[in-house]
């Protein structure tokens, strides 16, 4: 270890919060949520409070080994604050940028309860999160200087490394601090429970299969044989919003989990083993009376679409997967889906096929599109097909206006590729929702 101090400890306090207010005032992202000190850049990178709280509720305090909760690249500290509050543990944040470290400490003080003795052991260390040896000594020294002689171990490690902005894909070697060196550095300081140490890795949702395999390899090298659960969290926007790995004492009995998050709470969660699905190719239009369902792509990327199907389809119903990639995975079935909260949460739209169209909706044919749908009992259509993004919003507005004079059920339009001998052709299908 270096003789010179490598980490500067900040104890969350009213004085620190006062200093932080001179840099940036504390504000709430949403009504009813705590106010945090964040710059615009920090707010963009920070995990939303609702997601942070939901994650904390997924962890049983009894499953955690003894010790403090460490966030080795804390940023604003929002996720750490939610974890420490929910699990009633002290928090240790490490942040390389001293200005951000100050705001993190202010947030930890402002969000904490004054009479909570655990908060007296909260600290922010300004320094390198991968330098575990010097960081833990700096933490213990700070506690001793404040009159606490305890040398608490690390009961849980959380890491949400920074990644490049605006990249369409991410790679693990772009993340800072680097996952491998950080896990290795802290592995000897982590308390171990029956299923190993407790580690939560927040990763870019843009990691592809190969990059996720590399993450698995890093975890296996650091903690041989340790169980882990990959979690794919969706907020219903047609993409994975959060990708994380729950390791050791935080893992479940299953390797994969898909979570559908609402505005403030988890709506549904499904766990299981990853399974591949067979993709069907259609050479002729699907029959009227069959049912098309657009599913949350996070469900398919988690590999749990077959586990979900076991709950979602009635016994004896036939089905085929028509599309498994992109923003609109598509399922066709002979019967409507079973409707309950657990299955419905992963469904973007589902309905009975009532109309086929050979051409996409266009501005000069909107009235005809509306009238044809109305003849099939549809009074409102949501365009869920691949259209030019420049005109898609305009088409939707014009269609909504044209259908105001009609009554009927809600519906949607989806596109489907039909395979012909000479190539493929797009078919546009109108479905009536139940």
N, C-alpha and C positions, 0 to 999 in steps of 0.2 A: 504493500500500500504506500501511497505517496505521503511524505511528511507534511507537505503543504495541504491545507484544506482544499478539497476538490468540489465540495457541495456546500452551499449556503442555505441554512435552514430558516424558514419563515414560519412563525407560529400564528395561525389565524387569530385575529383579534379585532376589536373595535377600531383600534388605531390603524391597522392594515386596511380595513374597510373604508376608513376615512380617506386614506391616501389613494386608494383605488378609485374613489368617487371623483377625485380630481383628474383622473385619466379618462374615465368613461363612467357615466351614470349607470346604475343597475336598472334593467328593464325586464319585463316579463314578455316572453314570446307569445303567450296566449293568456287569456283571462283565467285567473285562478291558479296559475303556475307561479313558482318562486321567481323573484327578480334576480338576474345574474349580471355581473359586470362582464361585458364582452364587446370587443370591437366587431365591426361588420365581418371581418375575415374570420374571427373566432366563431361567430354565430353560424357562419356558413359551414364550418367544419365540425361543429359541436353536435353530439347526438341529442335529438329532441328529448325534452324532459319526460314526455309520455312514454317514449320507448325505453329510456333509462329506468324509469320506475317499473315498467312491465318486466324488464329483465330482472330487476331486484326481486320481484315477487316470484320469479321462477326458481329461485334458489332457496332451499330450506337451510336455515341457520344451523340446524343440527348436523347437516351434511358437511359443513365446513370444518377443516382443521382449526385448531386454536391459532390466534394471532391477528395481526392487523391486515387490512385490505390495502394492497399496493396498486397504484396506477402508475406505470413506469413512463408514460408519455401523456400526462394528465390534461394538457390544454386548459380549457375552462374549468375542468373538474366536475362537470355535471354528472357524468356517469358514476364517478367515485362517490359523489355526494348522495346519489340515489342508493347506491350499494351500502354505504355506511349507515345511512338512516334506516333502511329496511332491515338490515342484518344486525344492527346494534353493535357495530365494531368501529374501532378507531380507523382513520384513514391516513395513508401516506402517499402523497403525490410527488412525482418527480417531473420537472419541466426544465428544458434546456434554456428557454428564453426567460430572462429575469423579469421582463415586463409582464409577460403572460403569467409567470409564477406568482407575481403580486396579485393579479386579478383572481387567480385560482384560489389563493389563500383568503382573499376577501369573500369570495363566493362560499367557501367552506365555513367561514364564520357566520355569514348572514343567514345561511340555510340551516345552521345548527341550532339546537335548543340550548338555552343558557344553562339549564340545570342538568344537562346530560354530561356525566363525568367522562364518558368516552371521548368527548370532544377535546378534553384537555391534552389528549395524546395525538391529536391531529397535527400533521406537519406538511409543509411543502418544501421540498429540496430543489434548489436551483442547481442543475448540473446534469451530467450525463447519466441517462437511465440504464445504460449497459454496464456502468461501473458499480456493480452490486456491492463489492467489498467496502469501498469507501462510502457509498451511500448509506449502508446499514449502520456503519460506525457513526456517521454524521447524525443519523436519526437518533441513535442511542445517546450520543453526547448531548443533543438538544434536549432530550427528555431528562437526562441527569441534571443539566443546568437549570431546568425548571423544577427540580425537586422530586422527579420520578426516577426511582432506581431500577425499574423494570427494564428488561432487555427483550421485548416482545418479538417473536418470530413473525414471518409473513404467512398469514393464513390463506390468502388468496391473491393471485396476480391477475390484473387486467391490463391488456395492451391494445391500444388503438393507434397503430403507427400512421404517420402522415404519408400521403401518396401524391403523385403529380396531379395538378389540376387539369381538367378538361381533356384528359386522355380517354380514348374510346375503349382501350383495354389497359389493364394494369398487370404488372409482374411483381413477384415478391421481392426481387432485388432492387426495386424502386422505393421500397418502403423504408421509412426512417422513424425510429431506430430499427435496425435490422432484426428480424424475428429470431433467427438462429443464435447469434451471439447473445442477445438479451435473455432468451430462455436458458441458455447454458450458464450464463453468469448468475442468474437468480435460482437455478435449480437446487443448489446446496442450501439455500436459505428458506426454502418453502417447507412448511410443515406438511406432513403426509397423513391423509385419512385412509380408510379401508380401501378406497379405489384410487389412491394416489393423491398427489397435490391438486389444489384447485386452481385452474387457469382458464381464463376467458380471453380468447383472441378475437378482436374485431378486425375484419378484413374487408377489402374492397369487393363490392358485389359484382365487379367487372372481371374478376378472376375466372379464367376458363378452366376446363377440366385438367389440363396439364399443370397449371399453376396451383390448383387445389391439391393435386398429387404431390407437388413439391412441398407444400405446407405440411401435408401428412408425413412426408419423409423427414422433415425437420423435427416434427413432434416426436416421431418414433426414435430418431437418433438421440434426442435429449431425454426422453422418458420411455425407454423400451417397453413395449407391451401395454402401455397405458390406454384405457378406454377413452373414446372421444365421440362426441355427437356434433355433426354439422347442422347448423340451423340456418334456414332460409326464411327471412322475414319479409312479408309483403304488406304494403298499405293500400293495395288495390289499384295501383296506377299502371298495371300492365308490365311490371318489372320487379326484380328483386331489389328491395330497398336496403336491406342489411344482411350481411353474410358474416357468420361467426362460428367459431369452434369452441365447444364446451368440453373441457379436458379434465380427466381424472375424477375428482370428487364432484365436479359440476356436470359430468356426463350423465346421460340416462342409460337405460339398458338397450337402446336402439342407436344405430349409427347415423340416422338422418331424422330431421324434424323440420316441418314446415309450419310457420306461424302466420296467421292472418291478423294483422293489427288494425284496429279501428282508430278513430281519432284520439281516443284517450285510453283504451284498454284492449287487451287481447280478445279477439272475437272467437277464434278457434285455433286448435293446434292438433297436428297429426304426426305421429312418429311411426317408424318402421324401418324395414330393410329396403335398400335401393333395388329397384327392379326395372328392367327394360321392357318397352312395349313395342308391339309389332305395328308398323305403319301400313295402313291400307291405301291402295291406289284405286281411284274411281274413274271408270271410262264412260259412265253415263250419269245423268242427273240423279241425285238421291230421291227416293220416293216421297210423295206427299204423305203427310201423316207421321213420318219419322221425326225424331227430335234431334236438333243440333244444340250443342252446349259449348260455349267459349269458357275456358278455364283460366284460372290465374297461372301465368307462366312460372311463378315461383314453385308451384306444386310440381310441375313437370321437371324443373331443374333440380328439385330436391330428390327426384327419383321415386316419389311416393304416390304417383298417379294411380298405380294399380292397387295400392293399399286403400286409397280414397275410393276407388271404384267399388270395392267390396262393400262399402257402406252406402254408396250413392245410387247404385242400380238395384232395382227390385229383382228378386230371384227369378231366373229364367229369361231375363231380358237380353237381347242381342246387342252388340256394340262393336264399333270399329274406331280406331284413332285415325283421323284424316289429316291432322297436322300436330306436330309435337315441338316445333321450333317457333321462334319469334314471339311477338307480343300476344298472339291469339291462338293458343293451342285449341284444337277443334275435335270434338267427340260427336259421333252420330250413334243414336240408340233407338231401339224399337219402341221403348217405353219412356215416359217422363222420369226424371230423376226423383229419388226419394227426397222429400223436402224436410230438412231439420237444420238447426243452427250450425252444427258441426260440418255438414256437407255444403250447405248454401254459402258459407263464408268464402269458399274457394271457387265459386261460380260467378263469372262476370255476366253472363247472360245465357238463358236456355229457353227454347221454345219449339213449337211444332212448325215444320216446314209447310208453308201454304202457297209459295210462289217461286218460280224460277225466272230469272232475267238474263238475257244474253249479253246485255251491255251495262256498263256502270251508270249510275245516276250522273246526269250532266245538267248544267244550268238551263239549257233550252228544253230539257225534257222533265223538269221537276214536277210540273202539273200532272203529266201522264203517270209518273212514278207514284205520286200521291194517290191519284184516282185508282190505279191498279191495286195498290195495297188496301185501300178502303173497301174495294169489292171483296176482299178476303177477310174482312172483319178487323183490320188493323187501323187504329186511329192515330198512332204516333210511331215513327220509326227512328231508331238510333242507328246511324251509319257506323258499323263496326267492320268495314272492309278497307282494303288497301286503296287509298285514293291519293291524289296529289295533295301534299300537306298545305300547299299554297291556297287551294280552293276548297279543301275539306270543310273548314268552318263555315264558309259562305254557303256551300251546298247544304249543310245541316240547318243553317238558319232559314234558307229558302224553303227547304222541305218542311220544317216546323210550321212555317207560315202557311204553306199550301195545304197542310193537313188540319188546320184549325177548324175548317168547316165540316170535318168528318168526325164521326164517333166510332169508337172501337177499342180494341185491346192495345196495349203497348206491344211493340215489336222491334225487331232489329234486322239489319241487312248485313250479310257476311259473304265474302268471296271464297270460292273454292276452285282449285285447279282440277280440270278433268283431263285425263291422259287419253289422247287419241293417237292413232297410228302415225300421224305426221307431226306430232308434238302435243302441246298442252293448250287448253283454252280456259279462260276464266268464266265461271258461272257465278251470278249474283243471286243469292237466295234470301227470300224474306221469310222470317219466322215470327210466329205469333206467340207471345209469352203467356203463360197461364195466369 
